[in-house]
């Protein structure tokens, strides 16, 4: 479904002597002492080879050093590589390297612009200090994710369409350093997970209906050491998963609940983390059918489950000292004679009864059962993610996720997202929103009883809170906007699935491992 990731290696050679197709350097936007653009750390030998004319020549080509800007310059034998690519990094920060996210986005843009190259070297600022791991991580992730391309289903080769970069070398102060080597291993594991998430999200919905999605996850987990459990339609009905059954019963492709379990070896009484993801492989809205315009993007309504499944594969590779379990609630929301209806009352896994007012609020129905199952199995934390509401996009746009749940846990998610380059913002769960979801005949309605869309994102969080067991720290991460990028490629995002919030999840697991 996708092109393979490029090979990755560290080198500590002089970048001017590297025999590669292209050499990527950084460029700052403020001038140096002579008034020319300032080359970033790592490009010293390149600048020397051009006798001080490098940045002046780049400026003539239109370079300004603005973040993410890419400028190409033929070297004509000045250095070993025939092409230099300068990527803008903004102003040089005093006393440190650029922020990891600045490098992540810049590297992604540069590597994507070099499609068609066999080998590329990255001579970007990597400090020899405590900031080095985070900076190197940003460069590695940017390179591996910026080179991503979904192969698609075209029957003929496309003229001018170039293959992604095949081999990447990253120039570092000490290529033999064990810490740097471990960052490469982590970067590759993280990138594999994000790329797999993108693959699943980008797959057409006719090829990834719930049974096929479950099979794909099981196949990916084979040989990783993860324990796998899959519940089919009959088992879901027998087990009392009323929400998943209700949503899935309208489709001829029946629902699934996939559970992936990682248990750390040799760790006594580890902290327990549950990851829960919404896996609606296509969302028509059901009986409350959506408008036709843009409905095709609803193939991405399973991005939460894709992120959870891929994160679990990365967890199996990275082996944190934390017990992590993933729950992927999969269903296809279709209108049919067997579909659930507005007005239905559904008994959920934890016994609560929900009055359905809008069948297009299906995500919270499947998630509620999965959250309740996670709590019943026993966990200290529940981190759940879903393309839940258009209200998230209205409130926070297409780059920032909305976070609701336990206040301290929401702050941990915000901090993890900031560190990973996947911004998230905590939102409240007001009492008046819960009051508006009182039902006259059941325990709760799944949307505001007056069908008022005010606080639409918050309604989703308030509903899900009803299914979190007492004493469990939890956070709901609404990724309706940031999970799918409809515009032109930017930074390390390509068009289509983004892989959000895989890197946030992995950062959170590291946080739990370090701080409990």
The 8 nearest C-alpha neighbors of each residue, nearest first, counted from 0:
[[1, 150, 149, 151, 198, 2, 202, 152],
 [2, 0, 149, 150, 148, 3, 198, 151],
 [1, 3, 150, 148, 4, 149, 147, 0],
 [4, 2, 1, 5, 147, 165, 163, 148],
 [3, 5, 143, 2, 6, 147, 146, 165],
 [6, 4, 165, 166, 164, 7, 167, 3],
 [5, 7, 166, 167, 165, 4, 8, 168],
 [6, 8, 167, 168, 166, 5, 9, 183],
 [9, 7, 168, 169, 167, 10, 6, 183],
 [8, 10, 169, 174, 168, 170, 171, 11],
 [11, 9, 170, 174, 12, 169, 171, 168],
 [10, 12, 171, 174, 170, 173, 172, 13],
 [13, 11, 10, 14, 170, 17, 16, 171],
 [12, 14, 15, 16, 11, 17, 44, 170],
 [15, 13, 17, 16, 12, 122, 170, 44],
 [16, 14, 78, 13, 45, 17, 79, 44],
 [15, 17, 79, 14, 13, 18, 78, 12],
 [18, 16, 14, 19, 15, 79, 80, 13],
 [17, 19, 79, 80, 16, 20, 15, 21],
 [20, 18, 80, 118, 21, 119, 17, 120],
 [21, 19, 118, 80, 119, 116, 81, 82],
 [20, 22, 82, 119, 19, 80, 83, 81],
 [21, 23, 83, 120, 119, 121, 84, 80],
 [24, 22, 84, 121, 122, 85, 83, 120],
 [25, 23, 85, 122, 123, 42, 84, 86],
 [26, 24, 39, 86, 85, 123, 87, 38],
 [25, 27, 38, 87, 64, 39, 88, 86],
 [28, 26, 64, 89, 37, 90, 88, 29],
 [27, 29, 64, 89, 90, 63, 65, 36],
 [28, 30, 90, 27, 36, 37, 31, 91],
 [31, 29, 36, 34, 35, 37, 28, 32],
 [30, 32, 37, 34, 33, 35, 36, 29],
 [33, 31, 34, 30, 35, 37, 36, 29],
 [32, 34, 31, 35, 30, 36, 37, 51],
 [33, 35, 30, 31, 32, 36, 29, 37],
 [36, 34, 30, 31, 33, 55, 37, 54],
 [37, 35, 30, 54, 31, 29, 28, 27],
 [36, 38, 31, 27, 30, 26, 35, 29],
 [39, 37, 26, 27, 25, 42, 36, 40],
 [40, 38, 25, 26, 42, 27, 41, 37],
 [39, 41, 124, 42, 123, 43, 38, 25],
 [40, 42, 122, 123, 124, 43, 39, 24],
 [41, 43, 45, 40, 44, 24, 39, 46],
 [44, 42, 46, 45, 41, 47, 40, 38],
 [43, 45, 47, 46, 42, 15, 48, 13],
 [46, 44, 48, 42, 47, 43, 15, 49],
 [45, 47, 43, 49, 48, 44, 53, 51],
 [48, 46, 44, 50, 49, 45, 51, 43],
 [47, 49, 45, 46, 50, 44, 77, 78],
 [48, 50, 46, 47, 53, 52, 51, 45],
 [51, 49, 47, 48, 52, 46, 53, 45],
 [50, 52, 49, 53, 46, 47, 54, 48],
 [53, 51, 55, 49, 50, 54, 56, 46],
 [54, 52, 56, 49, 55, 46, 51, 57],
 [53, 55, 57, 56, 36, 52, 58, 35],
 [56, 54, 58, 52, 57, 53, 35, 59],
 [55, 57, 59, 53, 54, 58, 52, 60],
 [58, 56, 54, 60, 59, 55, 62, 53],
 [57, 59, 62, 55, 61, 60, 56, 54],
 [60, 58, 56, 61, 57, 55, 62, 54],
 [59, 61, 57, 58, 62, 56, 70, 72],
 [60, 62, 58, 59, 63, 57, 70, 56],
 [63, 61, 58, 57, 60, 64, 70, 59],
 [62, 64, 65, 28, 58, 61, 87, 36],
 [65, 63, 87, 28, 27, 26, 89, 62],
 [64, 66, 87, 89, 63, 68, 28, 88],
 [67, 65, 88, 87, 89, 68, 64, 105],
 [66, 68, 105, 87, 86, 65, 108, 69],
 [67, 69, 87, 86, 65, 66, 64, 70],
 [68, 70, 86, 85, 109, 67, 87, 84],
 [71, 69, 85, 84, 62, 86, 68, 72],
 [72, 70, 84, 83, 85, 69, 73, 82],
 [73, 71, 83, 82, 74, 84, 70, 57],
 [72, 74, 82, 75, 81, 83, 71, 76],
 [73, 75, 81, 77, 76, 82, 72, 78],
 [76, 74, 77, 73, 81, 78, 82, 80],
 [75, 77, 78, 74, 79, 81, 80, 73],
 [76, 78, 74, 75, 48, 49, 79, 81],
 [79, 77, 15, 76, 80, 16, 74, 48],
 [78, 80, 16, 18, 17, 15, 76, 81],
 [79, 81, 19, 18, 21, 82, 78, 20],
 [82, 80, 74, 73, 20, 21, 75, 79],
 [83, 81, 73, 21, 74, 80, 72, 22],
 [82, 84, 22, 72, 21, 71, 23, 73],
 [85, 83, 71, 23, 70, 22, 24, 72],
 [86, 84, 24, 70, 25, 69, 23, 26],
 [87, 85, 69, 25, 68, 26, 67, 105],
 [86, 88, 64, 66, 65, 68, 26, 67],
 [87, 89, 66, 27, 26, 64, 65, 25],
 [90, 88, 66, 65, 28, 27, 64, 87],
 [89, 91, 28, 27, 29, 92, 88, 64],
 [90, 92, 27, 93, 89, 97, 29, 88],
 [93, 91, 95, 97, 90, 94, 96, 98],
 [94, 92, 95, 91, 96, 90, 97, 98],
 [93, 95, 92, 96, 91, 97, 126, 130],
 [96, 94, 93, 92, 97, 126, 130, 91],
 [95, 97, 124, 126, 98, 92, 125, 94],
 [98, 96, 92, 101, 99, 95, 102, 91],
 [97, 99, 101, 100, 96, 102, 134, 137],
 [100, 98, 137, 134, 102, 101, 103, 133],
 [99, 101, 103, 102, 98, 420, 104, 137],
 [102, 100, 98, 104, 99, 103, 105, 97],
 [103, 101, 105, 99, 100, 104, 138, 106],
 [104, 102, 141, 137, 100, 138, 106, 101],
 [105, 103, 490, 107, 491, 101, 102, 106],
 [106, 104, 67, 102, 108, 107, 103, 490],
 [107, 105, 109, 141, 103, 108, 142, 104],
 [106, 108, 145, 491, 141, 142, 490, 104],
 [107, 109, 490, 105, 111, 106, 110, 491],
 [110, 108, 112, 106, 111, 107, 69, 105],
 [111, 109, 113, 107, 112, 108, 142, 146],
 [110, 112, 146, 108, 113, 145, 109, 114],
 [113, 111, 109, 110, 114, 108, 69, 107],
 [114, 112, 110, 111, 116, 115, 109, 164],
 [115, 113, 163, 164, 116, 161, 162, 111],
 [114, 116, 161, 162, 163, 164, 113, 117],
 [117, 115, 164, 114, 118, 113, 20, 119],
 [116, 118, 165, 164, 166, 115, 20, 119],
 [119, 117, 166, 19, 20, 116, 167, 165],
 [118, 120, 21, 167, 19, 20, 22, 168],
 [121, 119, 168, 22, 169, 167, 23, 122],
 [120, 122, 23, 169, 123, 170, 22, 168],
 [123, 121, 24, 41, 170, 23, 42, 120],
 [122, 124, 41, 24, 25, 121, 125, 40],
 [125, 123, 40, 41, 96, 126, 39, 122],
 [126, 124, 131, 171, 123, 135, 134, 127],
 [127, 125, 131, 128, 124, 96, 130, 95],
 [126, 128, 131, 172, 125, 129, 130, 171],
 [129, 127, 130, 126, 131, 132, 125, 95],
 [128, 130, 131, 132, 127, 126, 133, 134],
 [131, 129, 128, 133, 132, 134, 126, 127],
 [130, 132, 134, 126, 129, 128, 133, 135],
 [133, 131, 135, 134, 130, 136, 182, 179],
 [132, 134, 136, 135, 131, 130, 99, 137],
 [135, 133, 99, 131, 137, 136, 132, 130],
 [136, 134, 138, 132, 137, 133, 131, 139],
 [137, 135, 133, 139, 134, 138, 132, 140],
 [136, 138, 103, 99, 134, 140, 135, 139],
 [139, 137, 103, 135, 141, 136, 140, 102],
 [140, 138, 136, 142, 141, 137, 186, 135],
 [139, 141, 143, 137, 142, 138, 186, 144],
 [140, 142, 103, 107, 138, 106, 144, 139],
 [141, 143, 107, 145, 139, 140, 106, 144],
 [142, 144, 140, 146, 141, 145, 190, 139],
 [145, 143, 147, 141, 146, 491, 142, 140],
 [144, 146, 107, 491, 142, 111, 147, 141],
 [145, 147, 111, 144, 143, 163, 110, 142],
 [148, 146, 144, 145, 149, 143, 194, 4],
 [147, 149, 150, 1, 2, 146, 163, 493],
 [150, 148, 1, 151, 0, 2, 198, 147],
 [149, 151, 1, 0, 148, 2, 152, 153],
 [152, 150, 149, 153, 0, 1, 202, 201],
 [151, 153, 154, 150, 0, 155, 149, 203],
 [154, 152, 155, 151, 156, 157, 150, 149],
 [153, 155, 152, 156, 157, 151, 150, 158],
 [156, 154, 153, 157, 152, 158, 151, 160],
 [157, 155, 158, 154, 153, 160, 159, 161],
 [156, 158, 160, 159, 155, 153, 161, 154],
 [159, 157, 160, 156, 161, 155, 162, 153],
 [158, 160, 161, 157, 156, 162, 115, 114],
 [161, 159, 157, 158, 162, 156, 115, 114],
 [162, 160, 115, 114, 159, 163, 158, 116],
 [161, 163, 115, 114, 164, 160, 116, 2],
 [164, 162, 114, 146, 115, 165, 161, 111],
 [165, 163, 116, 114, 117, 166, 115, 5],
 [164, 166, 5, 117, 118, 163, 6, 167],
 [167, 165, 118, 6, 5, 164, 117, 7],
 [166, 168, 7, 119, 120, 118, 6, 5],
 [169, 167, 120, 8, 9, 7, 121, 119],
 [170, 168, 121, 9, 120, 10, 171, 8],
 [169, 171, 10, 122, 11, 121, 9, 168],
 [170, 172, 11, 173, 174, 125, 10, 169],
 [171, 173, 11, 174, 127, 170, 125, 126],
 [174, 172, 175, 176, 171, 11, 10, 179],
 [173, 175, 10, 9, 11, 176, 171, 172],
 [176, 174, 173, 177, 180, 179, 9, 10],
 [175, 177, 179, 173, 178, 174, 180, 172],
 [178, 176, 180, 179, 181, 175, 174, 182],
 [179, 177, 181, 180, 176, 182, 132, 175],
 [178, 180, 182, 176, 177, 181, 183, 132],
 [181, 179, 177, 183, 182, 178, 176, 184],
 [180, 182, 184, 178, 183, 179, 185, 177],
 [181, 183, 185, 179, 180, 184, 186, 136],
 [182, 184, 186, 180, 181, 185, 187, 179],
 [185, 183, 181, 187, 182, 186, 188, 180],
 [184, 186, 182, 188, 187, 183, 189, 181],
 [187, 185, 183, 189, 184, 188, 182, 140],
 [186, 188, 190, 184, 185, 189, 191, 183],
 [189, 187, 185, 191, 186, 190, 313, 184],
 [190, 188, 186, 192, 191, 187, 185, 313],
 [189, 191, 193, 187, 192, 188, 194, 186],
 [192, 190, 194, 188, 189, 193, 195, 187],
 [191, 193, 309, 195, 189, 190, 194, 313],
 [192, 194, 498, 190, 196, 195, 191, 501],
 [193, 195, 197, 191, 196, 192, 190, 198],
 [196, 194, 198, 192, 197, 193, 191, 199],
 [197, 195, 193, 305, 498, 199, 198, 194],
 [196, 198, 496, 194, 200, 195, 498, 199],
 [199, 197, 195, 201, 196, 200, 202, 194],
 [198, 200, 196, 202, 201, 197, 195, 305],
 [201, 199, 197, 299, 496, 198, 202, 302],
 [200, 202, 198, 199, 496, 197, 495, 203],
 [201, 203, 199, 200, 198, 204, 207, 206],
 [204, 202, 206, 205, 201, 298, 207, 200],
 [205, 203, 207, 206, 298, 208, 281, 280],
 [204, 206, 203, 207, 208, 202, 281, 280],
 [207, 205, 204, 203, 208, 202, 211, 212],
 [208, 206, 212, 204, 211, 205, 209, 203],
 [207, 209, 211, 280, 210, 212, 204, 205],
 [208, 210, 212, 329, 211, 330, 254, 213],
 [211, 209, 213, 212, 208, 214, 255, 252],
 [212, 210, 214, 207, 208, 213, 209, 215],
 [213, 211, 209, 215, 207, 214, 210, 208],
 [212, 214, 210, 216, 211, 215, 209, 217],
 [213, 215, 211, 217, 212, 216, 218, 210],
 [216, 214, 212, 218, 213, 217, 211, 219],
 [217, 215, 219, 213, 218, 214, 220, 212],
 [216, 218, 214, 220, 219, 215, 213, 221],
 [217, 219, 215, 221, 216, 220, 214, 213],
 [218, 220, 216, 217, 221, 215, 312, 223],
 [221, 219, 217, 218, 223, 216, 222, 225],
 [222, 220, 218, 219, 223, 217, 224, 225],
 [221, 223, 224, 220, 225, 219, 218, 315],
 [224, 222, 225, 220, 221, 315, 312, 316],
 [223, 225, 222, 226, 315, 221, 261, 220],
 [226, 224, 261, 260, 223, 259, 227, 220],
 [225, 227, 260, 259, 224, 261, 228, 258],
 [228, 226, 259, 258, 225, 260, 229, 217],
 [227, 229, 258, 257, 259, 230, 226, 256],
 [230, 228, 257, 256, 258, 231, 227, 255],
 [229, 231, 256, 234, 255, 235, 257, 228],
 [232, 230, 255, 234, 233, 235, 229, 254],
 [231, 233, 235, 234, 254, 253, 236, 255],
 [234, 232, 236, 235, 231, 237, 230, 238],
 [235, 233, 237, 231, 236, 232, 230, 238],
 [234, 236, 238, 232, 240, 233, 237, 231],
 [237, 235, 233, 234, 238, 239, 240, 232],
 [236, 238, 234, 235, 239, 233, 240, 232],
 [239, 237, 235, 236, 240, 234, 348, 233],
 [238, 240, 348, 236, 241, 237, 235, 347],
 [241, 239, 348, 235, 242, 243, 238, 347],
 [240, 242, 347, 244, 346, 239, 243, 245],
 [241, 243, 364, 365, 245, 244, 347, 240],
 [244, 242, 365, 246, 245, 241, 240, 247],
 [243, 245, 241, 247, 242, 246, 248, 240],
 [246, 244, 242, 248, 243, 247, 339, 241],
 [245, 247, 243, 244, 332, 248, 361, 242],
 [248, 246, 330, 254, 244, 249, 245, 331],
 [247, 249, 250, 245, 244, 338, 246, 337],
 [338, 248, 250, 337, 333, 335, 247, 334],
 [251, 249, 252, 333, 248, 247, 331, 253],
 [250, 252, 253, 249, 248, 247, 331, 333],
 [253, 251, 250, 209, 208, 254, 210, 331],
 [254, 252, 247, 251, 232, 250, 209, 248],
 [255, 253, 330, 247, 329, 209, 232, 231],
 [254, 256, 231, 329, 230, 209, 257, 328],
 [257, 255, 328, 230, 327, 229, 329, 258],
 [256, 258, 229, 327, 326, 228, 255, 230],
 [257, 259, 326, 228, 325, 227, 229, 327],
 [260, 258, 227, 325, 324, 226, 225, 228],
 [259, 261, 324, 226, 225, 323, 325, 258],
 [260, 262, 323, 225, 322, 324, 263, 315],
 [261, 263, 322, 264, 260, 323, 321, 225],
 [264, 262, 320, 322, 266, 321, 261, 265],
 [263, 265, 266, 262, 320, 318, 267, 261],
 [264, 266, 267, 263, 320, 262, 269, 268],
 [267, 265, 264, 269, 263, 268, 320, 321],
 [266, 268, 269, 265, 264, 263, 270, 320],
 [267, 269, 266, 270, 271, 322, 321, 265],
 [270, 268, 321, 267, 266, 322, 271, 320],
 [269, 271, 321, 322, 515, 379, 268, 272],
 [270, 272, 322, 378, 379, 323, 321, 269],
 [273, 271, 323, 380, 378, 379, 381, 322],
 [272, 274, 381, 324, 323, 325, 380, 382],
 [275, 273, 325, 382, 383, 381, 324, 326],
 [276, 274, 383, 326, 325, 327, 382, 384],
 [277, 275, 304, 303, 327, 384, 307, 383],
 [276, 278, 304, 303, 385, 328, 301, 366],
 [301, 277, 279, 329, 304, 328, 280, 276],
 [278, 280, 301, 330, 300, 331, 281, 329],
 [279, 281, 301, 331, 208, 278, 298, 300],
 [282, 280, 298, 331, 279, 297, 204, 300],
 [283, 281, 332, 284, 297, 279, 331, 300],
 [282, 284, 285, 333, 288, 289, 332, 281],
 [285, 283, 359, 288, 289, 287, 282, 358],
 [284, 286, 334, 333, 288, 287, 283, 332],
 [285, 287, 334, 288, 358, 340, 284, 338],
 [288, 286, 285, 284, 358, 359, 357, 289],
 [289, 287, 284, 285, 286, 283, 290, 359],
 [288, 290, 284, 283, 291, 287, 294, 359],
 [291, 289, 292, 288, 294, 293, 283, 284],
 [290, 292, 294, 293, 289, 295, 288, 283],
 [293, 291, 294, 290, 295, 289, 296, 297],
 [292, 294, 295, 296, 291, 290, 297, 289],
 [295, 293, 296, 291, 297, 292, 290, 283],
 [294, 296, 297, 293, 298, 292, 291, 281],
 [297, 295, 298, 294, 293, 299, 300, 483],
 [298, 296, 299, 300, 295, 281, 282, 294],
 [297, 299, 281, 296, 204, 300, 280, 295],
 [298, 300, 297, 200, 301, 302, 296, 483],
 [301, 299, 297, 279, 302, 298, 386, 280],
 [278, 300, 302, 279, 280, 299, 303, 304],
 [303, 301, 305, 299, 304, 300, 200, 306],
 [304, 302, 276, 385, 277, 384, 306, 305],
 [303, 305, 276, 278, 277, 327, 307, 306],
 [306, 304, 302, 196, 308, 303, 307, 309],
 [305, 307, 303, 309, 304, 501, 196, 308],
 [308, 306, 304, 310, 305, 309, 276, 325],
 [309, 307, 305, 311, 310, 306, 304, 216],
 [308, 310, 192, 312, 306, 311, 307, 196],
 [311, 309, 313, 307, 312, 308, 501, 306],
 [310, 312, 314, 308, 309, 313, 315, 307],
 [313, 311, 315, 309, 310, 314, 316, 220],
 [312, 314, 316, 310, 315, 311, 188, 192],
 [315, 313, 311, 317, 316, 312, 318, 310],
 [314, 316, 312, 313, 318, 317, 223, 311],
 [315, 317, 313, 314, 318, 312, 188, 223],
 [316, 318, 314, 315, 319, 313, 185, 188],
 [319, 317, 315, 314, 316, 320, 263, 321],
 [318, 320, 321, 317, 314, 263, 512, 509],
 [321, 319, 263, 512, 266, 318, 269, 322],
 [322, 320, 269, 270, 319, 512, 323, 271],
 [323, 321, 271, 262, 261, 263, 269, 270],
 [324, 322, 272, 261, 273, 271, 321, 260],
 [325, 323, 260, 273, 259, 261, 274, 272],
 [324, 326, 274, 259, 258, 273, 275, 307],
 [327, 325, 258, 275, 257, 274, 369, 276],
 [326, 328, 304, 257, 276, 256, 275, 329],
 [327, 329, 256, 278, 277, 365, 369, 326],
 [330, 328, 278, 255, 254, 209, 279, 256],
 [331, 329, 254, 247, 279, 209, 280, 278],
 [330, 332, 281, 279, 280, 247, 333, 250],
 [333, 331, 282, 285, 246, 283, 247, 281],
 [332, 334, 285, 249, 250, 283, 331, 335],
 [335, 333, 285, 286, 338, 249, 332, 336],
 [336, 334, 338, 337, 249, 333, 250, 286],
 [335, 337, 338, 249, 334, 339, 248, 250],
 [336, 338, 249, 335, 248, 339, 250, 334],
 [249, 339, 337, 335, 334, 336, 248, 340],
 [338, 340, 245, 246, 337, 249, 343, 358],
 [339, 341, 343, 342, 286, 338, 358, 355],
 [342, 340, 356, 355, 357, 343, 358, 339],
 [341, 343, 355, 356, 340, 354, 344, 357],
 [344, 342, 355, 340, 341, 354, 345, 339],
 [345, 343, 354, 353, 355, 352, 342, 346],
 [344, 346, 353, 352, 241, 347, 343, 354],
 [347, 345, 352, 241, 351, 350, 353, 344],
 [346, 348, 241, 350, 351, 349, 242, 240],
 [349, 347, 240, 239, 368, 350, 241, 371],
 [350, 348, 347, 351, 371, 466, 368, 372],
 [351, 349, 347, 348, 346, 352, 239, 241],
 [352, 350, 347, 349, 346, 442, 353, 348],
 [353, 351, 346, 442, 441, 345, 347, 344],
 [352, 354, 345, 443, 344, 444, 441, 442],
 [355, 353, 344, 444, 441, 343, 443, 342],
 [354, 356, 341, 342, 343, 357, 445, 444],
 [357, 355, 341, 342, 354, 446, 445, 358],
 [356, 358, 359, 341, 360, 355, 287, 446],
 [357, 359, 360, 287, 285, 361, 284, 286],
 [360, 358, 284, 361, 357, 287, 285, 288],
 [361, 359, 358, 357, 362, 363, 445, 446],
 [362, 360, 364, 359, 363, 358, 246, 365],
 [363, 361, 364, 365, 360, 387, 366, 277],
 [362, 364, 366, 361, 365, 367, 360, 463],
 [365, 363, 242, 361, 367, 362, 366, 243],
 [366, 364, 243, 242, 367, 368, 362, 363],
 [367, 365, 363, 369, 368, 364, 370, 277],
 [366, 368, 370, 364, 369, 365, 466, 363],
 [367, 369, 371, 348, 366, 370, 365, 240],
 [368, 370, 366, 372, 371, 367, 373, 326],
 [371, 369, 373, 367, 372, 368, 366, 374],
 [370, 372, 368, 374, 466, 369, 373, 349],
 [373, 371, 375, 369, 370, 374, 368, 376],
 [374, 372, 370, 376, 371, 375, 369, 273],
 [373, 375, 377, 371, 376, 372, 468, 378],
 [376, 374, 372, 377, 373, 371, 468, 378],
 [375, 377, 373, 374, 372, 378, 371, 273],
 [378, 376, 374, 375, 373, 379, 271, 372],
 [379, 377, 271, 380, 374, 272, 273, 376],
 [378, 380, 271, 471, 272, 472, 270, 381],
 [381, 379, 472, 272, 473, 378, 471, 273],
 [380, 382, 473, 273, 274, 272, 383, 472],
 [381, 383, 274, 474, 473, 273, 475, 275],
 [382, 384, 275, 475, 274, 276, 476, 381],
 [385, 383, 476, 303, 276, 475, 477, 275],
 [384, 386, 303, 277, 387, 477, 478, 276],
 [385, 387, 479, 478, 477, 300, 388, 303],
 [386, 388, 385, 477, 479, 362, 478, 389],
 [389, 387, 390, 456, 391, 479, 386, 455],
 [388, 390, 391, 392, 479, 393, 387, 456],
 [389, 391, 456, 393, 388, 455, 392, 394],
 [392, 390, 394, 389, 393, 456, 388, 395],
 [391, 393, 396, 480, 389, 395, 390, 394],
 [394, 392, 390, 391, 396, 395, 389, 397],
 [393, 395, 391, 392, 390, 396, 456, 401],
 [396, 394, 392, 399, 391, 393, 397, 400],
 [397, 395, 392, 398, 393, 394, 399, 480],
 [396, 398, 480, 481, 392, 399, 395, 479],
 [397, 399, 481, 396, 480, 400, 422, 395],
 [400, 398, 423, 422, 395, 397, 396, 481],
 [401, 399, 423, 478, 477, 424, 476, 422],
 [400, 402, 477, 424, 423, 476, 425, 391],
 [403, 401, 425, 476, 475, 424, 426, 409],
 [404, 402, 475, 426, 474, 425, 460, 409],
 [403, 405, 474, 473, 475, 406, 409, 402],
 [404, 406, 408, 473, 407, 472, 409, 474],
 [407, 405, 409, 408, 404, 410, 403, 425],
 [408, 406, 410, 409, 405, 411, 472, 404],
 [407, 409, 411, 405, 410, 406, 474, 412],
 [408, 410, 412, 406, 411, 407, 474, 425],
 [409, 411, 413, 407, 408, 412, 414, 406],
 [412, 410, 408, 414, 409, 413, 415, 407],
 [413, 411, 415, 409, 410, 414, 416, 408],
 [412, 414, 410, 416, 423, 411, 415, 424],
 [413, 415, 417, 411, 416, 412, 410, 418],
 [416, 414, 412, 418, 417, 413, 503, 506],
 [415, 417, 421, 422, 503, 419, 413, 418],
 [416, 418, 414, 422, 420, 415, 419, 421],
 [417, 419, 415, 416, 420, 414, 421, 506],
 [420, 418, 416, 417, 421, 503, 502, 415],
 [419, 421, 417, 100, 418, 416, 422, 99],
 [420, 422, 416, 419, 417, 423, 503, 500],
 [423, 421, 416, 399, 417, 420, 400, 413],
 [424, 422, 400, 399, 413, 401, 416, 402],
 [423, 425, 401, 402, 413, 400, 426, 399],
 [426, 424, 402, 403, 409, 401, 423, 410],
 [425, 427, 403, 402, 401, 424, 428, 457],
 [428, 426, 429, 403, 425, 457, 404, 402],
 [427, 429, 461, 457, 430, 460, 426, 403],
 [430, 428, 431, 432, 427, 433, 457, 461],
 [431, 429, 433, 432, 434, 428, 461, 435],
 [430, 432, 434, 433, 429, 435, 428, 436],
 [433, 431, 435, 430, 434, 429, 458, 436],
 [434, 432, 430, 436, 435, 431, 461, 429],
 [435, 433, 431, 436, 432, 437, 430, 447],
 [434, 436, 432, 447, 433, 437, 448, 431],
 [437, 435, 447, 444, 433, 434, 448, 443],
 [436, 438, 443, 434, 435, 444, 439, 448],
 [439, 437, 443, 441, 440, 444, 442, 436],
 [438, 440, 441, 437, 442, 443, 354, 444],
 [439, 441, 438, 442, 354, 344, 443, 353],
 [442, 440, 438, 352, 443, 353, 354, 439],
 [443, 441, 352, 353, 438, 351, 437, 440],
 [444, 442, 438, 437, 353, 441, 436, 354],
 [443, 445, 354, 436, 446, 353, 438, 355],
 [444, 446, 355, 462, 443, 353, 354, 356],
 [447, 445, 444, 448, 436, 458, 356, 450],
 [446, 448, 436, 450, 435, 449, 451, 444],
 [449, 447, 436, 450, 435, 446, 444, 437],
 [448, 450, 451, 447, 435, 446, 436, 452],
 [451, 449, 447, 448, 452, 446, 356, 357],
 [450, 452, 449, 453, 447, 448, 455, 446],
 [453, 451, 455, 454, 450, 447, 390, 446],
 [454, 452, 455, 451, 456, 390, 458, 457],
 [453, 455, 457, 456, 452, 458, 390, 432],
 [454, 456, 452, 458, 390, 453, 457, 459],
 [457, 455, 390, 458, 459, 391, 454, 388],
 [456, 458, 460, 454, 459, 455, 428, 461],
 [459, 457, 461, 455, 456, 460, 462, 454],
 [460, 458, 462, 457, 456, 461, 463, 363],
 [459, 461, 457, 463, 462, 458, 403, 464],
 [462, 460, 458, 464, 459, 463, 428, 457],
 [463, 461, 459, 460, 464, 465, 458, 445],
 [462, 464, 460, 465, 461, 466, 367, 459],
 [463, 465, 461, 466, 467, 462, 460, 404],
 [466, 464, 463, 462, 467, 461, 367, 468],
 [467, 465, 371, 464, 463, 367, 468, 370],
 [466, 468, 464, 465, 371, 370, 469, 374],
 [469, 467, 471, 374, 470, 466, 371, 375],
 [468, 470, 471, 467, 472, 374, 466, 465],
 [469, 471, 468, 472, 379, 467, 380, 473],
 [472, 470, 379, 469, 380, 468, 473, 467],
 [473, 471, 380, 405, 379, 381, 470, 408],
 [474, 472, 381, 380, 404, 405, 382, 471],
 [473, 475, 404, 382, 403, 409, 383, 408],
 [474, 476, 383, 403, 402, 384, 404, 382],
 [477, 475, 384, 402, 401, 383, 478, 474],
 [476, 478, 401, 385, 400, 386, 387, 479],
 [477, 479, 386, 400, 481, 480, 482, 385],
 [480, 478, 386, 477, 387, 388, 482, 481],
 [479, 481, 397, 392, 478, 482, 398, 396],
 [480, 482, 398, 397, 478, 483, 479, 399],
 [483, 481, 499, 497, 478, 480, 496, 479],
 [484, 482, 496, 495, 481, 497, 480, 485],
 [483, 485, 495, 494, 486, 496, 497, 481],
 [484, 486, 494, 495, 483, 487, 488, 496],
 [487, 485, 484, 494, 488, 489, 495, 493],
 [486, 488, 494, 489, 485, 493, 484, 492],
 [489, 487, 493, 494, 492, 486, 490, 491],
 [488, 490, 492, 491, 487, 493, 108, 104],
 [489, 491, 104, 108, 107, 492, 105, 67],
 [490, 492, 145, 107, 104, 144, 141, 108],
 [493, 491, 489, 490, 488, 497, 145, 494],
 [494, 492, 488, 495, 491, 489, 497, 487],
 [493, 495, 484, 488, 485, 487, 486, 492],
 [496, 494, 484, 483, 485, 201, 493, 497],
 [495, 497, 483, 197, 200, 201, 498, 482],
 [496, 498, 482, 499, 483, 197, 492, 495],
 [497, 499, 193, 196, 197, 496, 501, 500],
 [500, 498, 482, 501, 497, 481, 421, 306],
 [499, 501, 503, 502, 498, 504, 306, 421],
 [502, 500, 504, 499, 306, 503, 310, 498],
 [501, 503, 505, 504, 500, 419, 506, 189],
 [504, 502, 416, 506, 500, 501, 505, 415],
 [505, 503, 507, 501, 502, 506, 500, 508],
 [504, 506, 508, 502, 507, 503, 509, 501],
 [507, 505, 509, 503, 508, 504, 415, 502],
 [508, 506, 510, 504, 509, 505, 415, 503],
 [507, 509, 511, 505, 510, 506, 512, 504],
 [508, 510, 512, 506, 507, 511, 513, 505],
 [511, 509, 507, 513, 508, 512, 514, 506],
 [510, 512, 515, 508, 514, 513, 509, 507],
 [513, 511, 509, 510, 515, 514, 321, 320],
 [512, 514, 510, 511, 515, 509, 508, 320],
 [515, 513, 511, 510, 512, 509, 508, 270],
 [514, 511, 512, 513, 270, 510, 269, 321]]
